[in-house]
Amino acid sequence: MNDIEYVKKFAPDLIEKLIFRFKILEYISINAPVGRRNIASHLGVGERIVRNELEFFTDEKFIEVIKSGTFITELGESILQELRGLVNNLNENHIIAEELKNKLRIKKVLVCDSYQDEILGREQLAKVASEYFLNIISEKDVIAISGGTTVKSFVDTMSVKKYYNEISVIPARGSLGNGLECQSNVVANNLSKKLKAKFFGTFLPDYLDELTFDRLKDLEEVKTLIEYLDKINVLIFGIGRADAMAKRRSLKSSEINLLNEKNAVSEAFGNYFDINGNIVYSSNTIGLDMEQYLKINDVIAIAGYGEKYKAIISICNIRKDMTLITDRDTAKQILAIL
């Protein structure tokens, strides 16, 4: 038996306590300001139990409790980051991650607990992704980021402790038909503010016909963006299902029928792919293209929930030197297919 197995056998109650406290602190980190009742409801325990744990956290200065609710402190965030690997070992997420990495044959997989509350689950994915991201970036990186709700949460939940004045941040694509706050340009701009980095972007729509784009590409902001697309060395993006993305792009019924005929399951950078990673349909888009995507050093995909397991398999078949961050249930669905 390894050390973890010995601890599980000798003191299982201590492990349960550790994981329980970790979940409370993580919930506060994601949802602050939050009240005791909400924490108790989420964990399915009595308020008295939660009150006792909050008193301990307060004494240790992991949290602050004020009228508007409970907040995590900088020390509390540090404790979460330090404990995450241990907790993943204790709840065996690391075993699932390793198996999934081997089955997908990609560089790295991080697996989080799954939540019944999908919004909370996506925020946890984003939190883990932001911690990993901050550990791999360095000055003078050119970082591209896509849009979407999960990627927006990735930026919102990020806790940055230093400035990155020499980093450049750009949107990976143009604007799509969803809320303004989730657009790639807005998310990229917000990330640059968090990092205190440079921002280069243009608020063009995701799709432009060739004639319109030819007329606009001589604009200074468009020329700058195109120049930076070839310099990207870190990419963060969400994985989209083909049917959902076709709807957001308002594709014609004939185009949607074609996607169905060719068994498209995923979309990325204006291309639609089958489960083997083959392009089955392409549309003209503004932003990162496939040739540029395949040259990027560090690629981080954040995806879980919403029946995305086939889309994840598809995107992981396009290139193998990538990192996937997903939840336990989605990981198990992928393993069941593979």
C-alpha positions as CSV (number, residue, x, y, z in Angstrom):
1,M,0.0,0.0,0.0
2,N,1.1,3.6,-0.7
3,D,0.9,6.4,1.9
4,I,-2.6,7.5,0.9
5,E,-3.9,3.9,1.2
6,Y,-2.4,3.6,4.7
7,V,-4.0,6.8,5.8
8,K,-7.4,5.7,4.4
9,K,-7.2,2.4,6.2
10,F,-5.9,3.9,9.5
11,A,-7.8,7.1,9.8
12,P,-10.7,7.3,7.3
13,D,-12.6,9.8,9.5
14,L,-9.7,12.2,9.2
15,I,-9.8,12.0,5.4
16,E,-13.6,12.6,5.4
17,K,-13.0,15.7,7.6
18,L,-10.3,17.0,5.4
19,I,-12.4,16.6,2.2
20,F,-15.5,18.1,4.0
21,R,-13.6,21.2,5.0
22,F,-12.0,21.5,1.6
23,K,-15.5,21.5,0.0
24,I,-16.7,24.2,2.4
25,L,-13.8,26.4,1.6
26,E,-14.0,25.8,-2.1
27,Y,-17.7,26.6,-2.1
28,I,-17.0,29.9,-0.3
29,S,-14.2,30.7,-2.8
30,I,-16.5,30.3,-5.8
31,N,-19.7,31.8,-4.3
32,A,-18.5,34.6,-1.9
33,P,-20.2,36.4,-0.4
34,V,-22.2,33.4,0.8
35,G,-24.3,32.6,3.9
36,R,-24.2,29.7,6.3
37,R,-27.6,28.4,5.2
38,N,-26.5,28.2,1.5
39,I,-23.3,26.3,2.5
40,A,-25.4,23.9,4.6
41,S,-27.9,23.4,1.8
42,H,-25.2,22.7,-0.8
43,L,-23.5,20.1,1.4
44,G,-26.6,18.6,2.8
45,V,-25.7,19.1,6.4
46,G,-27.1,21.0,9.4
47,E,-26.3,24.7,9.9
48,R,-24.8,24.0,13.3
49,I,-22.1,21.8,11.7
50,V,-21.3,24.5,9.2
51,R,-21.2,27.1,11.9
52,N,-18.6,25.1,13.8
53,E,-16.4,24.8,10.7
54,L,-16.7,28.5,9.9
55,E,-15.6,29.3,13.4
56,F,-12.5,27.2,12.9
57,F,-11.8,28.8,9.5
58,T,-12.2,32.3,11.0
59,D,-9.8,31.5,13.9
60,E,-7.3,30.3,11.3
61,K,-7.9,33.4,9.2
62,F,-8.9,31.3,6.2
63,I,-12.2,33.3,5.9
64,E,-13.8,36.6,6.9
65,V,-17.4,36.8,8.0
66,I,-19.1,40.2,7.6
67,K,-22.8,41.4,7.3
68,S,-23.0,40.6,3.6
69,G,-21.7,37.1,4.0
70,T,-18.5,35.0,4.1
71,F,-15.4,35.7,2.1
72,I,-12.3,33.6,1.6
73,T,-9.0,35.3,2.5
74,E,-5.7,35.2,0.5
75,L,-4.4,32.7,3.0
76,G,-7.6,30.6,2.4
77,E,-7.0,30.7,-1.4
78,S,-3.4,29.5,-0.9
79,I,-4.6,26.6,1.3
80,L,-7.1,25.6,-1.3
81,Q,-4.4,25.5,-4.0
82,E,-2.0,23.6,-1.8
83,L,-4.6,21.0,-0.8
84,R,-6.2,20.4,-4.2
85,G,-3.7,17.8,-5.4
86,L,-4.0,15.9,-2.1
87,V,-7.8,16.0,-2.1
88,N,-7.8,14.7,-5.7
89,N,-5.6,11.8,-4.6
90,L,-7.9,11.1,-1.7
91,N,-11.1,11.1,-3.8
92,E,-9.3,9.3,-6.6
93,N,-9.9,11.9,-9.3
94,H,-6.2,11.6,-10.1
95,I,-6.7,7.9,-11.0
96,I,-9.6,8.8,-13.4
97,A,-7.5,11.7,-14.9
98,E,-4.5,9.4,-15.5
99,E,-6.7,6.8,-17.2
100,L,-8.4,9.4,-19.3
101,K,-5.1,10.9,-20.3
102,N,-3.9,7.5,-21.5
103,K,-7.1,6.7,-23.4
104,L,-7.2,10.1,-25.1
105,R,-3.4,10.0,-25.6
106,I,-3.0,13.7,-24.7
107,K,-0.4,15.6,-22.6
108,K,-2.4,16.2,-19.4
109,V,-5.9,15.8,-17.8
110,L,-7.2,17.4,-14.7
111,V,-10.4,16.0,-13.2
112,C,-12.7,17.9,-10.8
113,D,-15.6,16.7,-8.7
114,S,-19.0,16.8,-10.4
115,Y,-21.8,18.9,-9.0
116,Q,-25.5,18.6,-9.4
117,D,-25.6,22.3,-9.7
118,E,-24.2,22.7,-13.2
119,I,-23.4,26.4,-12.7
120,L,-21.4,25.7,-9.6
121,G,-19.7,22.8,-11.4
122,R,-18.6,24.9,-14.3
123,E,-17.2,27.5,-11.9
124,Q,-15.2,24.8,-10.2
125,L,-13.8,23.8,-13.5
126,A,-12.9,27.4,-14.2
127,K,-11.2,27.7,-10.8
128,V,-9.0,24.7,-11.3
129,A,-8.2,25.8,-14.9
130,S,-7.1,29.3,-13.6
131,E,-4.8,27.8,-11.0
132,Y,-3.2,25.6,-13.6
133,F,-2.9,28.5,-16.1
134,L,-1.2,30.8,-13.6
135,N,1.4,28.1,-13.0
136,I,2.5,27.8,-16.6
137,I,2.5,31.3,-18.0
138,S,5.5,33.6,-18.1
139,E,6.4,37.1,-19.2
140,K,6.3,37.9,-22.9
141,D,3.7,35.2,-23.6
142,V,1.1,35.9,-26.2
143,I,-2.2,34.5,-24.8
144,A,-5.3,33.9,-26.8
145,I,-8.7,33.1,-25.1
146,S,-12.1,32.2,-26.5
147,G,-15.4,33.3,-25.2
148,G,-18.3,31.4,-23.5
149,T,-19.7,31.1,-20.0
150,T,-17.1,28.7,-18.7
151,V,-14.2,30.6,-20.0
152,K,-15.7,33.8,-18.6
153,S,-15.8,32.1,-15.2
154,F,-12.1,31.1,-15.7
155,V,-11.2,34.8,-15.7
156,D,-13.8,35.8,-13.1
157,T,-12.5,33.3,-10.5
158,M,-8.8,33.9,-11.2
159,S,-6.8,35.1,-8.2
160,V,-3.6,36.8,-9.5
161,K,-0.8,37.7,-7.1
162,K,1.6,39.4,-9.5
163,Y,1.7,41.7,-12.5
164,Y,2.5,40.5,-16.0
165,N,3.2,43.7,-17.9
166,E,5.0,42.0,-20.8
167,I,2.2,39.5,-21.5
168,S,-0.1,40.2,-24.5
169,V,-3.7,39.0,-24.5
170,I,-5.8,38.7,-27.6
171,P,-9.3,37.2,-28.4
172,A,-9.1,33.8,-30.2
173,R,-12.1,34.7,-32.3
174,G,-14.6,37.4,-33.3
175,S,-18.0,38.0,-31.6
176,L,-20.7,35.4,-31.6
177,G,-24.4,35.7,-30.9
178,N,-24.4,35.4,-27.2
179,G,-24.3,37.8,-24.3
180,L,-21.8,40.6,-24.5
181,E,-20.0,39.7,-21.3
182,C,-19.2,36.2,-22.7
183,Q,-17.7,37.5,-26.0
184,S,-14.1,36.6,-26.7
185,N,-13.1,40.2,-27.0
186,V,-14.6,41.1,-23.6
187,V,-13.2,38.0,-21.9
188,A,-9.8,38.7,-23.3
189,N,-9.9,42.3,-22.2
190,N,-10.9,41.2,-18.7
191,L,-8.1,38.7,-18.5
192,S,-5.6,41.4,-19.5
193,K,-6.9,43.6,-16.7
194,K,-6.5,40.7,-14.2
195,L,-2.9,40.1,-15.3
196,K,-2.1,43.8,-15.8
197,A,-1.1,42.7,-19.3
198,K,-1.4,44.3,-22.7
199,F,-4.6,43.8,-24.7
200,F,-4.9,43.7,-28.5
201,G,-8.4,43.1,-29.9
202,T,-11.0,44.2,-32.4
203,F,-14.8,44.0,-31.9
204,L,-15.5,42.5,-35.3
205,P,-18.2,39.8,-35.6
206,D,-17.0,36.2,-35.8
207,Y,-18.1,35.9,-39.4
208,L,-17.4,38.3,-42.3
209,D,-17.6,37.6,-46.0
210,E,-14.3,37.8,-47.8
211,L,-15.1,41.2,-49.5
212,T,-15.9,42.9,-46.2
213,F,-12.9,41.4,-44.5
214,D,-10.6,42.5,-47.3
215,R,-11.8,46.1,-46.8
216,L,-11.3,46.0,-43.1
217,K,-8.0,44.2,-42.8
218,D,-6.0,47.4,-43.5
219,L,-7.4,49.0,-40.4
220,E,-4.6,49.3,-37.8
221,E,-6.4,47.4,-35.0
222,V,-7.2,44.5,-37.4
223,K,-3.7,44.4,-38.8
224,T,-2.3,44.2,-35.2
225,L,-4.7,41.4,-34.2
226,I,-3.7,39.4,-37.4
227,E,-0.1,39.9,-36.6
228,Y,-0.5,38.6,-33.0
229,L,-2.5,35.5,-34.1
230,D,0.8,34.1,-35.5
231,K,2.6,34.7,-32.2
232,I,0.2,32.9,-29.8
233,N,2.0,30.4,-27.5
234,V,-0.8,29.9,-24.9
235,L,-4.5,29.2,-25.7
236,I,-7.4,28.8,-23.4
237,F,-10.7,27.8,-24.9
238,G,-14.0,26.0,-24.3
239,I,-15.1,23.0,-26.4
240,G,-18.5,23.5,-28.2
241,R,-20.9,20.9,-29.3
242,A,-21.6,21.1,-33.1
243,D,-25.4,21.4,-32.7
244,A,-25.2,24.1,-30.1
245,M,-22.6,26.1,-32.0
246,A,-24.5,25.8,-35.3
247,K,-27.6,27.3,-33.5
248,R,-25.5,30.1,-32.1
249,R,-24.1,30.9,-35.5
250,S,-27.6,30.8,-37.0
251,L,-26.5,28.3,-39.7
252,K,-29.0,27.6,-42.6
253,S,-31.1,24.5,-42.4
254,S,-29.1,23.0,-45.4
255,E,-25.9,23.5,-43.5
256,I,-27.3,21.9,-40.3
257,N,-28.5,19.0,-42.4
258,L,-25.0,18.6,-43.8
259,L,-23.6,18.6,-40.2
260,N,-26.0,15.9,-39.2
261,E,-25.3,13.8,-42.3
262,K,-21.6,13.9,-41.6
263,N,-22.0,13.2,-37.9
264,A,-20.4,16.5,-36.7
265,V,-20.0,16.5,-32.9
266,S,-17.8,19.5,-32.2
267,E,-16.9,23.0,-33.3
268,A,-13.7,25.0,-33.0
269,F,-12.2,28.0,-34.8
270,G,-15.0,28.0,-37.4
271,N,-14.6,24.3,-38.3
272,Y,-16.9,21.4,-37.5
273,F,-15.5,17.9,-36.7
274,D,-16.6,14.3,-36.4
275,I,-15.7,12.3,-33.4
276,N,-12.4,11.3,-35.0
277,G,-11.3,14.9,-35.4
278,N,-11.9,15.1,-39.2
279,I,-13.2,18.4,-40.5
280,V,-16.6,17.9,-42.0
281,Y,-17.6,21.5,-42.6
282,S,-15.8,24.9,-42.5
283,S,-17.2,28.4,-42.3
284,N,-15.3,31.7,-42.7
285,T,-14.5,33.2,-39.3
286,I,-12.4,36.0,-37.9
287,G,-9.7,34.9,-35.5
288,L,-7.5,31.8,-34.9
289,D,-7.4,29.2,-37.7
290,M,-6.5,25.6,-37.7
291,E,-3.0,26.1,-39.0
292,Q,-2.2,28.6,-36.2
293,Y,-3.9,26.4,-33.6
294,L,-1.7,23.4,-34.4
295,K,1.4,25.5,-33.8
296,I,0.6,26.8,-30.3
297,N,2.8,25.5,-27.5
298,D,0.4,25.3,-24.6
299,V,-3.3,24.5,-25.3
300,I,-5.8,24.4,-22.4
301,A,-9.3,23.2,-23.1
302,I,-12.0,23.6,-20.4
303,A,-15.1,21.5,-20.9
304,G,-17.6,19.6,-18.9
305,Y,-21.4,19.1,-18.3
306,G,-23.9,19.6,-21.1
307,E,-23.3,16.2,-22.7
308,K,-20.0,17.3,-24.2
309,Y,-18.1,14.0,-24.0
310,K,-18.2,13.3,-27.8
311,A,-17.1,16.8,-28.5
312,I,-14.2,16.5,-26.1
313,I,-13.1,13.2,-27.8
314,S,-13.3,14.9,-31.1
315,I,-11.1,17.9,-30.2
316,C,-8.6,15.7,-28.4
317,N,-8.2,13.8,-31.7
318,I,-7.0,16.9,-33.5
319,R,-3.8,17.4,-31.5
320,K,-2.3,15.3,-28.6
321,D,-0.1,17.8,-26.9
322,M,-2.9,19.6,-25.0
323,T,-4.3,19.8,-21.5
324,L,-8.0,19.0,-20.8
325,I,-9.8,20.1,-17.6
326,T,-13.1,18.4,-17.1
327,D,-15.4,17.0,-14.4
328,R,-15.6,13.4,-13.0
329,D,-19.0,12.5,-14.6
330,T,-17.9,13.7,-18.0
331,A,-14.6,11.9,-17.7
332,K,-16.4,8.6,-16.9
333,Q,-18.7,9.1,-19.9
334,I,-15.7,9.6,-22.2
335,L,-14.0,6.5,-20.7
336,A,-17.2,4.5,-21.3
337,I,-17.2,5.4,-25.0
338,L,-13.4,4.8,-25.4
